[in-house]
């Protein structure tokens, strides 16, 4: 086989290059749909892996990110460091995170969070969470709840720092100290 035939054989077509570029773009910055609202949520609670019960009532007065995820989800894995950094920067200003696993056991959640070094709260989903937020079938999906317990934003897709700043910071400024 001559050199030109070898080059032609291993040169990708323009369509292949476009598809690879699209896959890479989606991997690093997948699209997310953001919807706004202002509805009161019914009470909900979760049992943290250490056995403590966390209720929505205990979170009143804070802006809360309720993040639905799974350990097998690549977008969930990519957004966790962003969530952790944002939580570390703003938790003293009234921001809290509760990460709700859609399919893992408390033991697996605790081990995964410890392995990754995340300190924000994580718990498995349950019926009260499904009643409050609906049946979340796609991960990652996040809900931003204001200090009064009203659902203000829903993000279907991956979070990044600019999106968190845009959606959370105005709610933190509106929260009395």
Residue pairs with C-beta under 8 A, 6 or more apart in sequence:
1 9
12 20
27 74
29 158
29 160
30 75
30 157
30 158
31 157
32 155
32 156
32 157
32 158
32 159
32 163
33 155
33 156
33 157
34 153
34 154
34 155
34 156
34 163
34 167
35 153
35 154
35 156
36 152
36 153
37 151
37 152
37 153
37 154
38 150
38 151
38 152
39 150
39 151
40 148
40 149
40 150
40 151
41 56
41 132
41 133
41 145
41 149
41 150
41 151
42 131
42 132
43 55
43 56
43 57
43 128
43 132
44 55
44 56
44 128
44 129
44 131
44 132
44 133
45 53
45 54
45 55
45 56
45 126
45 128
46 53
46 54
46 98
46 100
46 123
46 124
46 125
46 126
46 128
46 129
47 53
47 54
47 106
47 123
47 124
47 126
48 54
48 106
48 121
48 122
48 123
49 106
49 107
49 109
49 110
49 113
49 122
49 123
50 110
54 98
54 121
54 123
56 132
56 145
56 149
59 96
59 98
59 145
59 149
60 147
60 148
60 149
61 94
61 147
61 175
62 94
62 95
62 96
62 147
62 175
63 94
63 95
63 96
63 144
63 145
63 146
63 147
63 168
63 171
63 172
63 175
64 95
64 96
64 97
64 98
64 144
64 145
65 83
65 87
65 95
65 96
65 97
65 98
65 142
65 143
65 144
65 145
65 164
65 168
66 98
66 100
66 133
66 142
66 143
66 144
66 145
67 79
67 83
67 97
67 98
67 99
67 100
67 140
67 141
67 142
67 143
67 159
68 100
68 101
68 102
68 125
68 133
68 136
68 139
68 140
68 141
68 142
69 76
69 79
69 80
69 99
69 100
69 101
69 102
69 139
69 140
70 76
70 101
70 102
70 103
70 104
70 139
71 77
71 101
71 104
71 108
71 109
71 112
73 139
73 140
75 139
75 140
75 157
75 158
76 139
76 140
76 158
78 158
79 140
79 158
79 159
79 160
80 99
80 116
80 118
82 159
82 160
82 161
82 164
83 97
83 99
83 120
83 159
83 164
84 118
84 119
84 120
85 161
86 95
86 161
86 164
86 165
86 168
87 95
87 96
87 97
87 120
90 168
90 172
93 172
94 147
94 172
94 175
94 177
95 168
95 172
96 120
96 121
97 120
97 121
98 120
98 121
98 122
98 123
99 113
99 118
99 120
99 121
99 122
99 123
100 122
100 123
100 124
100 125
100 129
100 136
101 108
101 109
101 122
101 123
101 124
101 125
102 125
102 136
102 139
104 112
104 124
105 124
106 123
106 124
109 122
109 123
109 124
110 122
113 122
125 136
130 136
133 143
133 151
138 156
140 155
140 157
140 158
140 159
141 154
141 155
141 156
141 157
142 154
142 155
142 159
143 151
143 153
143 154
143 155
144 151
144 152
144 153
144 154
144 155
144 167
144 168
144 171
145 151
145 152
146 152
146 171
146 174
146 175
147 171
147 174
147 175
147 176
152 167
152 171
153 167
155 163
155 167
